[in-house]
Amino acid sequence: MVKDQEYLRSKASYCLDLAKKLGATGSSVTVGHSISETVNFRNNTLDESNRSDGLAISIETYLGKKRSSISSSNLLNDNIKTLIEKCFETTKNTPEDEYNSLPDQDLLAKEIKNLNLYDETHFDNEKKIEYLKELESVASSEEKIINTESSFTENKSNFILANSDGFCEGYKSSSFSASCVTVAKDENSMERDYEFTSKRHLSDIKGAKELGKKASEQTIKKLSPNKIGSEKISIIFDKRIAKGMLGAFAGAISSSAISRGTSFLKDKINEQIFTETINVIDKPDINKGVGSQIFDSEGVKSDTLNLVQNGILKNYLVDTYNGKKLNLKSNGRSGGTTNLYFDNGNISFEDLLKSNPKHIYVTETIGHGSNLVTGDYSVGATGFLIENGEFKFPVNEITIAGNFKDMFKNITLASDLDFEYSINSPTMMIEGMTVAGK
């Protein structure tokens, strides 16, 4: 069992009291406990089983506009005392930074909502093993599947965040995750693919048979790929890949990137950056949401943000420090996004496939080809050629390229959004991208 709130609160209070006695003008402390259990299978055989149990403390001390931090996994009071003394001595010798401060008190979370983020169910190792045996049996049942790897992880955690302005809150959370990777082979090629599920509650994850079957089917479909020539063509991104576009967008609107001037979206608030049909939302209070949170890593309340409305950029992701640099108030996004998603489009998945005579449907990208300073995008990719709405054959060894400034204005979204991850997107089509092939 994870440590209870009272234990964590007592450690946090001890830290704050000691920092104040030493002369700190402000302080902040996070105390957390997490327990993780993982079982791994390979080719229908138990490969590894491990358990980790971690206690951690992170402390920040302020002296005017000076700040320093320190962390440790040793929560004995004598060690904590030594840590805080070292931290405060470092603070004294740290240069002043006019933007250093605790978050504004009026922005701190006042109400701790119950978002149903914790499932006390314990899925013991024998049950994890049974789940993975069934998964691997289904995944390897096809003759063309030559290798399988799967895992099941259960994680439980609890934390307290406290600061010298009187904030002291925290909550428990849990996650249950399972994954399956399969490798298939025929006379022409060898391919791999995967399937994954992760939820706050055990009862919400995909079943073992469903997970294994989908991983196997997706891999076999990729066998015997063809090479294609270079051309400008519309690209359809599978939902798993489309969410990566949203992740790049989130990086470009982080207040740290904006304040450093290292984003192609600097000074774009209230400007049209997508087509008017596009809405981007970050919603922290989804019940059981994988990315849900009551407050951010500074204790600032997290409310729903309409980041893009009718194609117009409305908000950056703002924390306290970079917000002060930009003369903006924190909007509870220290640590990044929560449940980030493109809102549904107005066209079905089937009609999207038929919207052009020819598409490339991308199921996997290779490499990290996003330059958030310039907006340039270039990655290796594999997927399928689609003609007249039908999947014709798999393709590989292609490179797709464009610039986010143009790509964002040529997006069409299907109406098939679901919330599998902390970042989610419907199936996405971008017209006029460059494909480099054979």
C-alpha positions as CSV (number, residue, x, y, z in Angstrom):
1,M,0.0,0.0,0.0
2,V,1.2,3.5,-0.7
3,K,1.9,5.8,2.2
4,D,-1.2,7.7,3.5
5,Q,-1.7,11.4,3.3
6,E,-0.9,12.1,6.9
7,Y,2.5,10.6,6.7
8,L,3.3,12.6,3.6
9,R,1.9,15.8,5.1
10,S,4.0,15.4,8.3
11,K,7.2,15.2,6.1
12,A,6.1,18.2,4.1
13,S,5.4,20.2,7.2
14,Y,8.7,19.3,8.8
15,C,10.5,20.6,5.7
16,L,8.6,23.9,5.6
17,D,9.1,24.6,9.3
18,L,12.8,23.9,9.1
19,A,13.3,26.1,6.0
20,K,11.5,29.0,7.7
21,K,13.7,28.6,10.8
22,L,16.8,28.8,8.6
23,G,15.6,32.1,7.2
24,A,14.1,31.1,3.8
25,T,11.6,33.7,2.6
26,G,9.6,31.0,0.8
27,S,9.7,27.3,0.3
28,S,8.0,24.5,-1.6
29,V,8.1,20.7,-1.1
30,T,6.7,17.7,-2.9
31,V,6.7,14.3,-1.1
32,G,5.6,11.2,-3.0
33,H,5.3,7.5,-2.8
34,S,4.8,5.1,-5.7
35,I,4.7,1.3,-6.0
36,S,5.0,-0.3,-9.4
37,E,4.7,-4.0,-10.4
38,T,5.6,-5.2,-13.9
39,V,5.4,-8.6,-15.5
40,N,7.0,-9.2,-18.9
41,F,6.5,-12.2,-21.3
42,R,8.5,-13.1,-24.4
43,N,7.4,-15.8,-26.9
44,N,4.8,-17.3,-24.5
45,T,7.3,-17.5,-21.6
46,L,7.6,-15.5,-18.5
47,D,10.7,-13.3,-19.1
48,E,10.8,-11.0,-16.1
49,S,8.8,-9.9,-13.0
50,N,9.8,-6.9,-10.9
51,R,8.5,-4.5,-8.3
52,S,9.7,-1.0,-7.4
53,D,8.8,0.9,-4.3
54,G,9.9,4.5,-4.3
55,L,9.7,7.3,-1.8
56,A,11.0,10.7,-2.9
57,I,11.1,14.3,-1.7
58,S,11.9,17.5,-3.6
59,I,12.5,20.8,-1.9
60,E,12.8,24.4,-3.2
61,T,14.0,27.3,-1.0
62,Y,13.8,31.0,-1.7
63,L,15.7,34.0,-0.4
64,G,14.1,36.9,-2.0
65,K,14.6,36.4,-5.8
66,K,17.1,33.7,-5.2
67,R,16.1,30.0,-5.6
68,S,17.6,26.5,-5.5
69,S,16.3,23.0,-5.2
70,I,17.4,19.6,-4.0
71,S,15.8,16.1,-4.0
72,S,16.4,12.7,-2.3
73,S,14.9,9.3,-1.8
74,N,15.9,9.2,1.9
75,L,13.0,10.6,4.0
76,L,14.6,10.2,7.5
77,N,14.3,13.5,9.4
78,D,18.1,13.7,9.9
79,N,18.7,13.4,6.2
80,I,15.9,15.9,5.3
81,K,17.5,18.4,7.8
82,T,20.8,18.0,6.1
83,L,19.2,18.4,2.6
84,I,17.4,21.6,3.5
85,E,20.5,23.1,5.1
86,K,22.4,22.4,1.9
87,C,19.6,23.7,-0.2
88,F,19.4,27.0,1.7
89,E,23.2,27.5,1.7
90,T,23.1,27.0,-2.1
91,T,20.2,29.5,-2.4
92,K,22.3,32.1,-0.6
93,N,25.0,31.8,-3.2
94,T,22.7,31.7,-6.2
95,P,22.3,34.8,-8.4
96,E,19.0,36.7,-8.2
97,D,16.5,36.2,-10.9
98,E,13.6,38.7,-10.9
99,Y,11.1,36.1,-12.2
100,N,11.7,33.6,-9.3
101,S,8.7,33.3,-7.0
102,L,6.1,30.9,-5.6
103,P,2.8,30.9,-7.6
104,D,0.3,33.7,-6.8
105,Q,-1.8,32.7,-3.9
106,D,-5.1,33.5,-5.6
107,L,-4.3,31.0,-8.3
108,L,-3.8,28.0,-6.0
109,A,-6.3,25.2,-6.0
110,K,-9.0,25.7,-3.3
111,E,-11.1,22.7,-4.0
112,I,-9.8,19.1,-4.5
113,K,-12.3,17.4,-6.9
114,N,-12.8,13.7,-6.9
115,L,-11.9,12.7,-10.5
116,N,-11.9,9.0,-9.7
117,L,-8.2,8.7,-10.5
118,Y,-7.5,5.8,-8.0
119,D,-8.5,2.2,-8.2
120,E,-7.5,0.3,-5.0
121,T,-7.8,-3.0,-6.8
122,H,-4.6,-5.0,-6.7
123,F,-4.1,-7.3,-9.7
124,D,-1.6,-9.7,-8.2
125,N,1.2,-11.2,-10.3
126,E,-0.5,-14.6,-10.9
127,K,-3.4,-12.7,-12.5
128,K,-1.0,-10.6,-14.6
129,I,0.7,-13.8,-15.7
130,E,-2.7,-15.3,-16.7
131,Y,-3.6,-12.2,-18.6
132,L,-0.3,-12.2,-20.6
133,K,-0.5,-16.0,-21.2
134,E,-3.8,-15.5,-22.9
135,L,-2.6,-12.4,-24.8
136,E,0.5,-14.1,-26.1
137,S,-1.4,-17.2,-27.1
138,V,-3.8,-15.2,-29.2
139,A,-1.0,-13.0,-30.6
140,S,1.2,-15.9,-31.7
141,S,-1.6,-18.1,-33.1
142,E,-1.0,-16.9,-36.7
143,E,1.8,-18.9,-38.4
144,K,3.4,-15.7,-39.7
145,I,4.0,-14.3,-36.2
146,I,7.5,-15.3,-35.2
147,N,8.1,-13.3,-32.1
148,T,6.0,-11.7,-29.3
149,E,6.7,-9.5,-26.4
150,S,4.2,-8.3,-23.9
151,S,4.0,-6.6,-20.5
152,F,1.6,-5.7,-17.8
153,T,2.3,-2.8,-15.3
154,E,0.3,-1.8,-12.3
155,N,1.2,1.5,-10.6
156,K,-0.2,3.2,-7.5
157,S,1.0,6.5,-6.2
158,N,0.2,9.2,-3.6
159,F,1.8,12.7,-3.1
160,I,1.6,15.9,-1.2
161,L,2.6,19.3,-2.5
162,A,3.0,22.1,0.1
163,N,4.4,25.6,0.1
164,S,5.1,28.3,2.7
165,D,2.0,30.3,1.5
166,G,-0.3,27.7,3.2
167,F,-1.0,25.3,0.3
168,C,-0.9,21.6,1.3
169,E,-2.8,19.2,-0.9
170,G,-2.4,15.9,-2.8
171,Y,-4.2,12.8,-4.0
172,K,-3.8,9.2,-4.9
173,S,-3.7,7.9,-8.5
174,S,-3.4,4.6,-10.2
175,S,-2.7,3.2,-13.7
176,F,-3.0,-0.3,-15.2
177,S,-1.2,-0.7,-18.6
178,A,-0.7,-3.6,-20.9
179,S,1.2,-3.8,-24.3
180,C,1.9,-6.3,-27.0
181,V,4.6,-6.2,-29.7
182,T,4.6,-8.7,-32.5
183,V,7.0,-9.5,-35.3
184,A,5.7,-11.2,-38.5
185,K,7.6,-12.7,-41.4
186,D,6.9,-13.9,-44.9
187,E,9.0,-14.7,-47.9
188,N,9.5,-11.0,-48.7
189,S,9.9,-9.1,-45.4
190,M,9.8,-9.0,-41.7
191,E,7.6,-6.4,-39.9
192,R,6.6,-5.3,-36.4
193,D,3.7,-3.5,-34.8
194,Y,2.1,-3.2,-31.4
195,E,-1.0,-2.5,-29.4
196,F,-1.3,-0.8,-26.1
197,T,-3.9,0.0,-23.4
198,S,-3.6,2.2,-20.3
199,K,-6.3,3.2,-17.9
200,R,-6.7,4.5,-14.4
201,H,-9.0,1.6,-13.5
202,L,-8.3,-2.1,-14.1
203,S,-11.9,-2.8,-15.4
204,D,-11.4,-0.3,-18.2
205,I,-8.3,-1.8,-19.9
206,K,-8.7,-3.8,-23.1
207,G,-9.1,-7.6,-22.7
208,A,-6.1,-9.8,-23.4
209,K,-7.6,-11.5,-26.5
210,E,-8.5,-8.2,-28.0
211,L,-5.0,-6.7,-27.4
212,G,-3.2,-9.8,-28.8
213,K,-5.4,-10.2,-31.8
214,K,-5.1,-6.5,-32.8
215,A,-1.3,-6.5,-32.5
216,S,-1.1,-9.6,-34.6
217,E,-3.5,-8.4,-37.3
218,Q,-1.8,-5.0,-37.6
219,T,1.6,-6.6,-38.0
220,I,0.6,-9.2,-40.6
221,K,-1.1,-6.4,-42.7
222,K,2.3,-4.7,-43.1
223,L,4.0,-7.7,-44.7
224,S,5.4,-7.5,-48.3
225,P,5.4,-3.7,-48.5
226,N,5.9,-2.0,-51.9
227,K,8.1,1.1,-52.6
228,I,6.5,4.1,-54.2
229,G,7.8,7.1,-56.1
230,S,8.1,10.7,-54.9
231,E,5.1,13.0,-55.2
232,K,2.9,15.6,-53.5
233,I,-0.1,13.8,-52.0
234,S,-2.6,13.9,-49.1
235,I,-1.4,12.0,-46.1
236,I,-3.9,10.4,-43.7
237,F,-2.4,9.9,-40.2
238,D,-3.7,7.0,-38.1
239,K,-5.0,8.3,-34.7
240,R,-1.9,6.9,-32.9
241,I,0.3,9.1,-35.2
242,A,-2.0,12.1,-35.4
243,K,-1.7,12.7,-31.7
244,G,2.0,13.2,-32.3
245,M,1.1,16.3,-34.3
246,L,-0.7,17.6,-31.3
247,G,2.3,16.8,-29.1
248,A,4.5,19.0,-31.3
249,F,1.9,21.8,-31.2
250,A,1.9,21.6,-27.4
251,G,5.7,22.0,-27.4
252,A,5.5,25.0,-29.6
253,I,3.0,26.8,-27.3
254,S,4.8,26.1,-24.0
255,S,5.6,29.3,-22.2
256,S,9.2,28.2,-21.9
257,A,9.6,28.0,-25.7
258,I,7.7,31.2,-26.2
259,S,9.8,33.1,-23.6
260,R,13.0,31.9,-25.1
261,G,11.9,32.8,-28.6
262,T,12.4,29.3,-29.8
263,S,8.9,28.6,-31.2
264,F,7.4,29.3,-34.6
265,L,4.2,30.2,-32.8
266,K,5.7,33.1,-30.8
267,D,3.5,36.2,-31.0
268,K,0.6,34.3,-32.6
269,I,-2.1,34.7,-29.9
270,N,-5.4,35.6,-31.6
271,E,-4.1,34.7,-35.0
272,Q,-5.5,32.0,-37.4
273,I,-3.0,29.1,-37.3
274,F,-5.4,26.3,-38.3
275,T,-8.5,26.2,-40.5
276,E,-11.6,27.5,-38.9
277,T,-13.0,24.0,-38.3
278,I,-10.2,23.1,-35.9
279,N,-10.6,23.3,-32.1
280,V,-7.9,22.2,-29.6
281,I,-8.8,21.6,-26.0
282,D,-6.9,20.7,-22.8
283,K,-9.3,19.4,-20.3
284,P,-7.9,18.4,-16.9
285,D,-11.1,17.3,-15.2
286,I,-12.1,14.2,-17.2
287,N,-13.4,11.5,-14.9
288,K,-10.8,8.7,-14.9
289,G,-8.8,10.6,-17.5
290,V,-5.3,9.3,-18.1
291,G,-3.9,12.9,-18.0
292,S,-6.4,14.3,-15.5
293,Q,-5.2,16.5,-12.6
294,I,-6.7,18.8,-10.0
295,F,-3.7,21.2,-9.9
296,D,-0.4,21.4,-11.6
297,S,3.1,20.8,-10.2
298,E,3.1,24.2,-8.5
299,G,-0.4,23.8,-6.9
300,V,-2.1,26.2,-9.4
301,K,-5.6,25.2,-10.2
302,S,-6.0,23.5,-13.6
303,D,-9.1,24.6,-15.6
304,T,-10.2,23.6,-19.1
305,L,-8.3,25.6,-21.7
306,N,-9.6,26.3,-25.2
307,L,-6.1,26.5,-26.8
308,V,-7.4,26.8,-30.3
309,Q,-10.9,28.0,-31.1
310,N,-12.2,28.0,-34.7
311,G,-8.6,27.8,-35.9
312,I,-7.4,30.8,-33.8
313,L,-4.7,30.4,-31.2
314,K,-6.2,31.5,-27.8
315,N,-3.7,30.4,-25.1
316,Y,-0.2,29.3,-24.4
317,L,0.6,26.7,-21.7
318,V,1.8,28.9,-18.9
319,D,3.7,28.2,-15.7
320,T,4.6,30.8,-13.0
321,Y,8.2,31.5,-13.9
322,N,7.8,31.8,-17.7
323,G,4.5,33.5,-17.2
324,K,6.2,36.3,-15.4
325,K,8.6,36.7,-18.2
326,L,5.7,37.0,-20.6
327,N,3.6,39.1,-18.3
328,L,1.0,36.3,-18.2
329,K,-0.6,34.6,-15.3
330,S,-0.1,30.9,-14.8
331,N,-3.0,28.8,-16.2
332,G,-2.1,25.7,-14.3
333,R,0.2,24.1,-16.9
334,S,3.5,23.8,-15.1
335,G,4.5,20.3,-16.2
336,G,2.6,20.5,-19.5
337,T,-0.8,19.5,-20.8
338,T,-3.4,17.3,-19.2
339,N,-6.0,15.6,-21.4
340,L,-5.1,17.3,-24.7
341,Y,-7.2,16.7,-27.8
342,F,-8.4,17.8,-31.2
343,D,-12.2,18.1,-31.2
344,N,-14.0,15.8,-33.6
345,G,-14.2,16.8,-37.3
346,N,-17.4,16.7,-39.4
347,I,-16.5,13.7,-41.7
348,S,-16.6,10.0,-41.0
349,F,-13.5,7.8,-41.2
350,E,-14.9,6.1,-44.3
351,D,-15.7,9.3,-46.1
352,L,-12.2,10.7,-45.2
353,L,-10.7,7.7,-47.0
354,K,-12.8,8.4,-50.1
355,S,-12.2,12.2,-50.0
356,N,-9.4,11.9,-52.6
357,P,-8.7,9.3,-55.3
358,K,-5.3,8.5,-53.7
359,H,-3.8,8.8,-50.2
360,I,-0.9,7.5,-48.1
361,Y,-2.2,6.2,-44.8
362,V,0.6,6.5,-42.2
363,T,0.7,4.0,-39.3
364,E,4.2,4.6,-38.1
365,T,6.8,7.4,-38.2
366,I,10.5,6.9,-37.7
367,G,12.8,9.6,-36.2
368,H,12.2,12.9,-34.5
369,G,11.8,15.3,-37.3
370,S,10.0,18.2,-35.8
371,N,11.9,21.6,-35.6
372,L,9.8,23.8,-33.4
373,V,11.9,26.8,-34.1
374,T,11.2,26.9,-37.8
375,G,8.1,24.6,-38.0
376,D,9.9,22.2,-40.4
377,Y,8.7,18.6,-40.2
378,S,10.4,15.6,-41.8
379,V,10.1,11.9,-40.8
380,G,10.5,8.4,-42.1
381,A,7.2,6.6,-42.4
382,T,5.4,3.3,-43.2
383,G,1.8,2.7,-43.9
384,F,-0.6,1.9,-46.8
385,L,-1.5,3.2,-50.2
386,I,-5.2,4.0,-50.4
387,E,-7.0,4.3,-53.7
388,N,-10.7,5.2,-54.0
389,G,-11.2,4.6,-50.3
390,E,-9.7,1.1,-50.3
391,F,-6.4,-0.1,-48.7
392,K,-4.3,-1.4,-51.7
393,F,-1.0,-2.5,-50.3
394,P,1.5,-1.6,-47.5
395,V,4.4,0.8,-48.3
396,N,7.6,1.5,-46.5
397,E,10.9,3.4,-46.8
398,I,9.2,6.8,-47.5
399,T,9.9,10.2,-46.0
400,I,7.1,12.7,-45.5
401,A,7.8,16.4,-45.1
402,G,6.2,19.8,-44.8
403,N,6.1,22.8,-42.5
404,F,3.7,23.0,-39.6
405,K,2.6,26.5,-40.6
406,D,1.2,25.1,-43.9
407,M,0.3,21.7,-42.5
408,F,-1.9,23.1,-39.7
409,K,-3.9,25.0,-42.3
410,N,-4.5,21.9,-44.4
411,I,-5.9,19.6,-41.7
412,T,-9.2,17.7,-42.0
413,L,-10.2,15.7,-39.0
414,A,-12.5,12.7,-39.0
415,S,-15.3,12.2,-36.4
416,D,-13.7,9.2,-34.6
417,L,-12.1,10.7,-31.5
418,D,-11.7,8.5,-28.5
419,F,-9.7,9.0,-25.3
420,E,-7.1,6.2,-25.2
421,Y,-4.2,8.3,-24.2
422,S,-3.4,11.7,-22.5
423,I,-3.1,13.2,-26.0
424,N,-5.8,12.2,-28.4
425,S,-6.7,13.0,-32.0
426,P,-9.3,11.8,-34.5
427,T,-7.9,10.4,-37.7
428,M,-6.2,13.3,-39.5
429,M,-5.7,14.1,-43.2
430,I,-3.2,16.7,-44.3
431,E,-3.3,17.7,-48.0
432,G,-0.3,18.7,-50.2
433,M,2.5,17.0,-48.2
434,T,5.7,15.9,-49.9
435,V,6.5,12.2,-50.1
436,A,10.0,11.1,-51.0
437,G,10.1,7.4,-52.1
438,K,12.3,5.3,-54.3
